[in-house]
């Protein structure tokens, strides 16, 4: 379902997404996302650093919008083990490259 927004629609400047993009560039946010292994730890990191309450959904939205991809090599992670066992499909995790 596509939305029928007007052509002159502007982003909400008070949204958490826009506030984060004022502080960091998308490339900087992607690097923070990669270093912290995903959306939950990234939101906790941003709260510790800036005292801004960023929900994991905001980070998930940004990763989908900018097509962020990260490489996972830690075989102890639950996602990695589930994909290796076959209980989760690799296609469910398009943002992760398993090595």
PyMOL commands that set and color helices and strands:
alter all, ss='L'
color gray80, all
select helices_A, chain A and resi 16-23+26-35+39-50+56-65+78-85+90-92
alter helices_A, ss='H'
color red, helices_A
select strands_A, chain A and resi 70-72+96-98
alter strands_A, ss='S'
color yellow, strands_A
deselect
rebuild
show_as cartoon
